[in-house]
Amino acid sequence: MDYLKINRDSWDKRTAVHVDSRFYDVEGFLRGKLSLTDIELKELGGVSGKSLLHLQCHFGLDTLSWARLGADVTGVDLSPAAIDQAKALADQAGLKAHFICSDLYGFGESLQAQFDVVFTSYGALCWLPDIQRWADIVAGSLKEGGTFYIAEFHPFYDVLSGYSYFHRDEPDIEEESTYTENDTGDTSPLVTWAHPLSDVVNALIRAGIRIEQLNEYPYSPYNCFDGLEERQEGRFYLSHNGQDVPLVYTIKGIKGA
Ligand SMILES: C[S@@+](CC[C@H](N)C(=O)[O-])C[C@H]1O[C@@H](n2cnc3c(N)ncnc32)[C@H](O)[C@@H]1O
């Protein structure tokens, strides 16, 4: 199965829908808003003057938001449609950015630069079959002493949706429409793999990332799952048997000893 082709085709279609959505609010971004959430803004901190690599950058809103905060940014994504949109948005917004269209593993093999910060977020890891290979690329992309930061949806939610929590070599094939409010009902297939928190943490440790913090949140900053309840502005909770479900985790680490 050519999982890259399947996922590339589906993400190309999704990109066309996402750029027109209220969910992504491109107009707001062009008026000067940041697309980043309070979680990563608070935890990653200042990026001004730093080189920042954004892995799986989609159509570049978050990448360009870091550029607006003063970072020298590079974004990488599998989808040609997403990268074309990212480049067009950079021009429209008058922001300097470098965007590369590549599979993450292919990008890792051709890596020529090292960065002060490597960032990735919300819906990135499930597209990757081999989490150790991902962590090795994260570490290889960082300068010694550089910072890695991920904010990711918590895999606990996957169990409640009927998917595996633990990693299996055999992928899941999802046929679900997308998460933006203007969803067209298209259910092009997507190929995904589960990565439990322990696998992500251990892969980063083995790759040489010294983990400084691991946090879990009982809310999502995005209204992108069924059954969420906005209890505070921009904080969407899910209750299961009367208890809050962890919906996001974050990891911050430093390359080297
Ligand atoms: C949910 S989005 C990223 C989330 C980002 N926070 C956002 O909403 O803008 C997932 C992205 O991963 C990209 N992607 C999927 N598989 C990939 C791969 N093997 N290599 C690089 N990018 C990939 C997709 O093209 C898509 O743009």
The ligand as a MOL file (V3000), in Angstrom:
LIG
                    3D

  0  0  0     0  0            999 V3000
M  V30 BEGIN CTAB
M  V30 COUNTS 27 29 0 0 0
M  V30 BEGIN ATOM
M  V30 1 C -3.4430 17.9720 11.0000 0
M  V30 2 S -2.2770 18.6670 9.9160 0 CHG=1
M  V30 3 C -1.1020 19.4620 10.8860 0
M  V30 4 C -1.6600 20.1800 11.9470 0
M  V30 5 C -1.3970 21.6260 12.0570 0
M  V30 6 N -1.3620 21.8690 13.4550 0
M  V30 7 C -2.5070 22.4420 11.4190 0
M  V30 8 O -3.6780 22.1960 11.7170 0
M  V30 9 O -2.2220 23.3400 10.6710 0 CHG=-1
M  V30 10 C -1.3180 17.2580 9.4050 0
M  V30 11 C -0.3280 17.5960 8.2980 0
M  V30 12 O 0.6090 16.5130 8.2190 0
M  V30 13 C 0.9840 16.4020 6.8740 0
M  V30 14 N 1.5780 15.0700 6.6560 0
M  V30 15 C 0.9570 13.8680 6.6920 0
M  V30 16 N 1.8420 12.8780 6.4670 0
M  V30 17 C 3.0590 13.4670 6.3010 0
M  V30 18 C 4.3610 12.9780 6.0310 0
M  V30 19 N 4.6020 11.6630 5.9080 0
M  V30 20 N 5.3680 13.8580 5.8870 0
M  V30 21 C 5.1390 15.1980 6.0130 0
M  V30 22 N 3.9320 15.7360 6.2870 0
M  V30 23 C 2.8780 14.8810 6.4260 0
M  V30 24 C -0.3130 16.6230 6.0940 0
M  V30 25 O -0.0880 16.9550 4.7550 0
M  V30 26 C -0.9650 17.7410 6.9210 0
M  V30 27 O -0.7050 18.9910 6.3660 0
M  V30 END ATOM
M  V30 BEGIN BOND
M  V30 1 1 1 2
M  V30 2 1 2 3
M  V30 3 1 2 10
M  V30 4 1 3 4
M  V30 5 1 4 5
M  V30 6 1 5 6
M  V30 7 1 5 7
M  V30 8 2 7 8
M  V30 9 1 7 9
M  V30 10 1 10 11
M  V30 11 1 11 12
M  V30 12 1 11 26
M  V30 13 1 12 13
M  V30 14 1 13 14
M  V30 15 1 13 24
M  V30 16 1 14 15
M  V30 17 1 14 23
M  V30 18 2 15 16
M  V30 19 1 16 17
M  V30 20 1 17 18
M  V30 21 2 17 23
M  V30 22 1 18 19
M  V30 23 2 18 20
M  V30 24 1 20 21
M  V30 25 2 21 22
M  V30 26 1 22 23
M  V30 27 1 24 25
M  V30 28 1 24 26
M  V30 29 1 26 27
M  V30 END BOND
M  V30 END CTAB
M  END
